[in-house]
Amino acid sequence: MTFIFYDTETTGTDTTFDQVLQFAAIKADEDLNILDTFSIRGRLLPHVVPSPGALLVTGVTIRDITSCPLSHYEMSGQIHRKMSEWSRGGAVFMGWNSMRFDEPLLRQTYYQSLFPVYQTNTNGNGRADVMRIAQIVSAAAPDVLTIPGLKENKPSFRLGLVAAANGIVLDNAHEALADTAATLAVAKLLRQRAPVIWKGLIANGRKANVLHLMRKHPALLLAESHFGRRYSYVVAPIASNLTNESEWGFFDLQFDPATYLGVSENKLRVAIEARAIRRLPINTQPGLLPVEFAPEGVQGGRLPLETYRTRAIAIQGNPTFQERVGRLLAMLHEEKYGGQPPSPYIEQRIHDGFPTQPDSKRMDAFHHAIWQDRAKITDTFEDGRYREIALRLLADGQPSSLTDEHRRQWMTWRGERLFETADVPWLTVPKALNEIASLEPAATSTQKIQLADFRKYLAELPQEAYRPGI
């Protein structure tokens, strides 16, 4: 088995509208021995305003990210090719808090560069999160890792703190390759000290393995972490959402299912809202383990294993209850998301369907063409998302390839994007200037220079829309 540990450094914490500035990865074998390393940086996109606070944390200057030799598109292509090469035959992609942060950003990187989005969980690949494994291990086997703040009941799972607490040196924190190496080091400790749990949670990185676990064990431990606090439940799988097989309902076995099997739909809804029936995606490495791993501090208090199994079997033996829960999960999803108009922002439409086969071929042709021919391909995409993305790539990579109409569209859109004064979901120049003002009083002398350079950069950004002859 091949493992790919990776990390990103970004313009901010918004996984939809911020961008990757640095990507680093380490390829390791099944024993977590290092086989290869990869690190790459890309230039700031011309329509993205980085967070001043994020730059202060990483120590990166505005000059660093605007003068980088590689464009964002060139960086994206090199990442995609290298990760495809490393994962040939199947690999597990892993990071620290990668499920919630790095992976969504990596997918946006690919999406906004016209590359296939789901690299980490297709073609035999799986995905796992070392932070999530650490949280689950700390709940099921609390002596395996030292978790800072645990005695005060305010545990911190920040990588730097966990690494230091366990004797791992993290030099140059917030540099992607250093953070990746620290993540690998924590993973080695988890694998060495809790090999059975490690193996089970790595298997959960592939949905097929989770389904097999659910079929094999009627009762399971579910370990989760919310805002740093650890929670453990003993649960039984009920059914999948009838319209989304990746979402499942699980019954919390601290309660007697006999109370719920024949209740009305309204009472089933209450059970879901009260989390007696818990909703869980099984395609994002859920914290499910055989019930034997349940700690004494499980929610509701540790009950005899036979009690859990008897309650779980009662659910397994009631297909009517299973069907009702599956149908209700689908109804609740439709009530929340159904009928909503598509977002006007293509970044938020990343999951609005796969590209058609003709558009996939156009993407491939785009990558292999020269810039002038890429301009010709741009208007031929069937999906408007990809036409807009291609136009952005042309404007950043080879502005001279833009037609007069494309140039007008681009300059008008960029000016509006950067200087919008309405409440929009991305960082604009006015918002960044306010953030700089709030950071300056407490900034060090070095940081004040960094913020002054950033303010100067923002002041020089073009505000005007397109005018003929420009």
C-alpha positions in Angstrom: 0.0 0.0 0.0 1.2 3.5 -0.9 0.6 6.5 1.4 0.7 10.1 0.2 0.9 12.6 3.0 0.3 16.2 1.8 -0.3 19.7 3.1 -1.1 23.1 1.6 -0.3 26.7 2.4 -3.0 29.1 1.2 -4.2 32.7 1.0 -6.7 32.2 3.8 -9.0 29.7 5.5 -12.0 29.8 3.0 -11.9 26.5 1.2 -14.0 27.9 -1.7 -12.6 31.3 -2.5 -9.0 31.2 -1.2 -6.3 29.5 -3.2 -3.3 27.2 -2.7 0.0 29.0 -2.7 2.2 26.0 -1.8 1.6 22.2 -2.0 4.0 19.6 -0.5 3.7 15.8 -0.4 5.6 12.8 0.9 5.2 9.4 -0.7 5.6 6.5 1.8 5.4 2.8 1.7 3.1 0.5 3.9 5.6 0.8 6.8 5.6 4.6 6.3 9.2 4.7 5.1 9.7 7.8 2.9 10.0 7.0 -0.8 9.9 10.4 -2.4 9.1 14.1 -1.6 7.5 16.9 -3.7 7.1 20.6 -3.0 5.9 23.4 -5.3 4.8 27.0 -5.1 2.5 29.0 -7.4 1.7 32.6 -8.0 -1.2 34.6 -6.6 -4.2 34.6 -8.9 -4.9 38.1 -10.2 -8.5 38.1 -8.9 -7.7 36.7 -5.4 -7.0 39.0 -2.4 -5.0 37.1 0.3 -5.8 37.5 3.9 -3.3 39.8 5.6 -3.6 37.7 8.8 -2.8 34.5 7.0 0.3 36.0 5.4 1.5 37.2 8.9 1.0 33.6 10.2 3.1 32.0 7.4 5.6 34.9 7.1 5.0 35.0 3.4 5.2 38.5 1.8 3.1 39.9 -1.0 6.2 40.1 -3.1 6.8 36.3 -2.5 3.5 35.3 -3.9 3.2 37.8 -6.8 6.7 37.1 -8.2 6.7 33.3 -8.0 7.8 31.9 -11.4 5.0 29.4 -11.7 1.4 30.4 -12.3 -1.4 28.8 -10.4 -2.3 26.9 -13.5 1.2 25.6 -14.0 1.4 24.6 -10.4 -1.9 22.8 -10.6 -0.8 20.8 -13.6 2.4 19.7 -11.9 0.6 18.7 -8.8 -2.0 16.7 -10.7 0.6 14.9 -12.8 2.9 14.1 -9.8 0.0 12.8 -7.7 -1.3 10.7 -10.6 2.1 9.2 -11.0 2.5 8.5 -7.3 -1.0 7.0 -6.9 -0.8 4.7 -9.9 -2.2 1.3 -8.7 -4.0 3.0 -5.7 -2.9 5.1 -2.7 -4.2 6.6 0.5 -4.0 10.4 0.6 -3.5 11.7 4.1 -3.0 15.0 5.8 -3.7 16.9 9.1 -7.3 18.2 9.1 -7.1 17.4 5.3 -10.7 16.2 5.0 -12.1 19.6 6.1 -9.4 21.9 4.7 -6.7 20.7 2.4 -8.8 18.3 0.3 -11.5 20.9 -0.5 -8.8 23.4 -1.5 -7.0 20.8 -3.6 -10.3 20.0 -5.4 -10.9 23.7 -6.1 -7.3 23.9 -7.4 -8.0 21.2 -9.9 -11.5 22.4 -10.7 -10.3 26.0 -11.4 -7.6 24.6 -13.7 -9.8 22.2 -15.7 -8.3 19.0 -14.2 -10.3 16.1 -12.8 -11.5 16.9 -9.3 -11.8 13.6 -7.5 -8.2 12.4 -7.6 -8.1 11.3 -3.9 -11.0 8.9 -4.0 -11.1 7.5 -7.5 -9.0 5.0 -9.5 -8.4 2.8 -6.5 -7.4 5.7 -4.2 -8.7 6.3 -0.7 -8.4 9.2 1.7 -7.8 9.5 5.5 -7.1 12.3 8.0 -4.3 11.8 10.5 -5.9 14.4 12.9 -9.1 12.5 12.8 -7.3 9.2 13.5 -5.5 10.9 16.4 -8.8 12.1 17.8 -10.4 8.7 17.6 -7.4 6.9 19.1 -7.3 9.4 21.9 -10.9 8.5 22.7 -10.7 4.7 22.3 -7.1 4.3 23.6 -6.2 7.5 25.6 -2.7 6.4 26.5 -1.4 6.2 23.0 -0.7 9.9 22.3 -0.1 12.8 24.6 -2.8 15.4 23.8 -2.1 18.9 25.1 -4.7 20.3 27.3 -6.4 17.0 27.8 -6.3 17.1 31.6 -8.0 20.5 31.6 -10.7 18.9 29.3 -9.8 21.4 26.6 -7.8 19.3 24.3 -6.0 20.9 21.3 -5.3 18.9 18.2 -3.3 21.6 16.5 -0.5 19.9 14.6 2.4 21.9 16.2 1.1 21.3 19.7 0.5 17.6 19.2 3.9 17.1 17.6 5.7 18.9 20.4 3.8 17.1 23.1 4.9 13.8 21.6 8.6 14.7 21.1 8.3 15.5 17.4 10.3 18.5 16.3 8.5 20.8 13.9 10.9 23.3 12.4 9.4 26.0 10.2 5.8 25.4 11.0 3.3 26.6 8.4 5.8 25.6 5.6 4.0 22.8 3.7 6.8 20.2 3.6 7.7 20.7 7.3 4.0 20.3 8.3 3.8 17.2 6.0 6.8 15.6 7.7 5.3 16.3 11.1 2.1 14.7 10.1 3.9 11.6 8.9 5.8 11.4 12.2 2.5 11.5 14.2 1.1 8.8 11.9 4.1 6.6 12.6 3.4 6.9 16.4 -0.2 6.0 15.8 0.6 3.0 13.7 3.2 1.7 16.1 1.2 2.2 19.3 -2.3 1.4 18.1 -1.8 -0.9 15.1 -5.3 -2.4 15.1 -7.1 0.9 15.3 -4.8 2.4 12.7 -5.5 -0.4 10.3 -9.2 -0.2 10.8 -9.3 3.6 10.3 -7.1 3.5 7.3 -9.5 0.9 5.8 -12.3 3.4 6.5 -10.7 5.7 3.9 -12.5 3.6 1.2 -16.3 3.5 1.3 -16.5 -0.1 0.3 -14.5 -1.1 3.4 -16.9 0.9 5.6 -19.9 -0.9 4.1 -18.1 -4.3 4.8 -17.5 -3.2 8.4 -21.1 -2.3 8.8 -22.3 -5.6 7.4 -19.9 -7.6 9.6 -20.6 -5.8 13.0 -24.2 -5.1 14.0 -23.0 -2.7 16.7 -20.1 -0.3 16.3 -18.2 2.4 18.1 -18.6 5.8 16.6 -15.8 8.2 17.8 -16.1 11.9 16.9 -14.6 15.2 17.9 -16.4 18.6 17.9 -14.6 21.8 18.8 -11.7 19.8 20.2 -14.0 17.8 22.5 -14.1 14.0 22.1 -17.4 12.0 22.0 -18.0 8.3 21.8 -21.2 6.5 20.9 -22.2 2.9 20.4 -24.3 2.8 17.3 -26.0 0.4 14.9 -26.4 1.1 11.1 -30.0 1.6 10.0 -30.2 2.6 6.4 -28.8 4.9 3.7 -30.4 8.0 2.5 -32.6 6.7 -0.4 -31.2 9.4 -2.7 -27.6 9.6 -1.4 -26.0 6.2 -0.6 -23.1 7.9 1.1 -25.2 9.2 3.9 -26.4 6.7 6.5 -28.6 6.8 9.6 -27.1 5.2 12.8 -29.1 4.4 15.9 -27.5 5.5 19.2 -27.7 2.2 21.2 -27.6 4.0 24.6 -31.4 4.1 23.9 -33.7 1.1 23.5 -34.7 0.9 19.8 -38.0 -0.7 20.8 -39.2 2.8 21.8 -38.7 4.1 18.2 -39.4 1.2 15.8 -43.1 1.9 15.4 -43.3 5.7 16.1 -44.8 8.3 13.7 -42.7 10.1 11.1 -42.8 13.3 13.3 -41.3 11.4 16.2 -38.7 9.9 13.9 -37.8 13.5 12.8 -37.5 14.4 16.5 -35.2 11.4 17.0 -32.9 12.6 14.2 -33.0 16.2 15.5 -32.2 14.9 19.0 -29.5 12.6 17.5 -30.9 9.4 18.8 -30.6 8.6 15.1 -27.3 10.1 13.9 -26.6 11.1 10.3 -23.1 10.2 9.1 -21.3 10.3 5.7 -19.5 7.0 5.2 -17.3 8.3 2.4 -15.2 10.6 4.5 -13.3 8.1 6.8 -15.9 7.9 9.5 -14.7 7.1 13.0 -16.3 3.6 13.1 -14.7 0.7 14.9 -15.9 -2.7 16.2 -17.8 -2.1 19.5 -15.1 -3.9 21.5 -13.1 -0.6 21.3 -15.8 1.4 23.1 -14.3 3.2 26.1 -15.9 3.3 29.6 -16.8 6.9 29.0 -19.0 6.2 26.0 -22.2 8.3 25.8 -24.9 6.8 28.1 -22.3 4.8 30.0 -20.8 1.5 29.0 -23.4 -1.2 28.7 -22.8 -4.9 28.4 -21.8 -6.0 24.8 -24.7 -8.4 24.7 -27.2 -5.5 25.3 -25.7 -3.5 22.4 -25.9 -6.6 20.1 -29.5 -7.4 21.1 -30.6 -3.8 20.4 -28.7 -3.8 17.1 -30.2 -7.1 16.0 -33.7 -5.7 16.7 -32.9 -2.9 14.1 -31.5 -5.3 11.6 -34.6 -7.4 11.8 -37.0 -4.6 11.1 -36.8 -3.7 7.3 -39.9 -1.5 7.6 -38.1 0.8 10.1 -35.0 0.8 7.9 -37.0 1.8 4.9 -38.7 4.6 6.8 -35.5 6.0 8.1 -33.9 5.9 4.6 -36.9 7.7 3.1 -36.9 10.3 5.9 -33.2 11.0 5.4 -33.9 11.7 1.7 -36.8 14.0 2.6 -34.8 16.0 5.1 -32.0 16.4 2.5 -34.5 17.6 -0.1 -36.1 20.0 2.4 -32.7 21.6 3.1 -31.1 21.6 -0.3 -33.9 21.0 -2.9 -35.2 23.8 -5.1 -32.3 26.1 -4.4 -31.1 28.1 -7.4 -27.5 27.5 -8.5 -25.0 29.8 -7.1 -23.9 32.7 -9.3 -20.3 32.0 -8.3 -18.7 29.1 -10.1 -16.5 28.3 -7.1 -19.6 27.3 -5.2 -20.8 25.1 -8.2 -17.9 22.7 -8.1 -20.3 19.8 -7.4 -23.0 20.8 -9.9 -22.3 17.7 -12.0 -19.5 16.0 -13.8 -18.2 17.4 -17.1 -19.7 15.8 -20.2 -17.5 13.6 -22.3 -17.1 16.2 -25.0 -16.2 18.8 -22.4 -13.7 16.4 -20.8 -12.1 16.0 -24.3 -12.0 19.8 -24.6 -10.2 20.1 -21.2 -7.6 17.6 -22.3 -7.2 19.5 -25.6 -6.9 22.8 -23.7 -4.0 21.4 -21.6 -2.1 20.2 -24.6 -2.7 23.3 -26.8 -0.7 26.5 -27.2 -2.2 29.6 -25.7 -3.7 30.9 -29.0 -5.4 27.6 -29.6 -6.6 27.5 -26.0 -8.4 30.8 -26.6 -10.3 29.1 -29.5 -11.3 26.2 -27.3 -12.6 28.4 -24.5 -15.9 29.4 -26.2 -16.6 25.8 -27.2 -17.2 24.4 -23.7 -20.8 23.3 -23.3 -20.8 24.0 -19.6 -20.6 27.7 -18.7 -18.5 26.9 -15.7 -15.7 25.7 -17.8 -15.9 28.6 -20.2 -15.5 31.0 -17.3 -12.6 29.1 -15.8 -10.9 28.9 -19.2 -11.2 32.6 -19.6 -9.6 33.2 -16.2 -6.7 30.9 -17.2 -6.2 32.8 -20.4 -6.2 36.1 -18.6 -3.6 34.9 -16.0 -1.4 32.8 -18.3 -1.3 34.7 -21.6 -3.3 37.9 -21.6 -2.3 38.6 -25.2 -4.3 35.5 -26.3 -7.6 37.2 -25.2 -9.9 38.4 -27.8 -11.2 42.0 -27.5 -14.5 40.6 -26.1 -12.8 38.3 -23.7 -10.6 41.2 -22.5 -13.7 43.3 -21.9 -15.3 40.5 -19.9 -12.2 39.8 -17.9 -11.3 43.4 -16.9 -14.9 44.3 -15.9 -15.3 41.1 -13.9 -11.9 41.4 -12.2 -12.6 45.0 -11.1 -15.9 44.1 -9.7 -14.5 41.0 -8.0 -11.7 43.0 -6.3 -13.5 46.1 -5.2 -17.1 44.9 -4.5 -18.5 46.7 -1.6 -21.6 44.4 -1.1 -21.5 41.5 1.4 -19.9 38.9 -0.8 -18.4 35.5 0.4 -14.8 36.3 -0.7 -12.1 38.7 0.6 -12.2 42.0 -1.3 -9.8 45.0 -1.3 -11.9 47.0 1.1 -12.2 44.0 3.5 -8.4 43.4 3.4 -7.7 47.1 4.1 -9.9 46.9 7.2 -8.1 43.7 8.3 -4.7 45.5 7.9 -5.9 48.4 10.0 -7.0 45.9 12.8 -3.7 44.0 12.7 -1.3 47.0 12.7 -1.6 48.1 16.4 -0.3 44.7 17.7 2.1 44.0 14.8 5.8 43.7 15.3 8.1 46.0 13.4 8.7 43.3 10.8 5.0 42.6 10.4 4.3 46.3 10.1 6.7 46.4 7.1 4.9 43.4 5.7 1.5 45.0 6.1 2.7 48.3 4.6 3.9 46.4 1.5 0.6 44.7 1.3 -1.3 48.0 1.6 0.8 49.4 -1.2 0.0 46.4 -3.4 -3.7 46.8 -2.8 -3.5 50.5 -3.6 -2.0 49.7 -7.0 -4.6 47.2 -8.1 -6.5 48.3 -11.2 -10.1 49.4 -10.4 -11.2 50.5 -13.8 -13.4 48.4 -16.1 -12.4 47.8 -19.8 -11.9 50.7 -22.1 -11.3 50.2 -25.9 -7.6 50.6 -26.7 -6.3 49.3 -23.3 
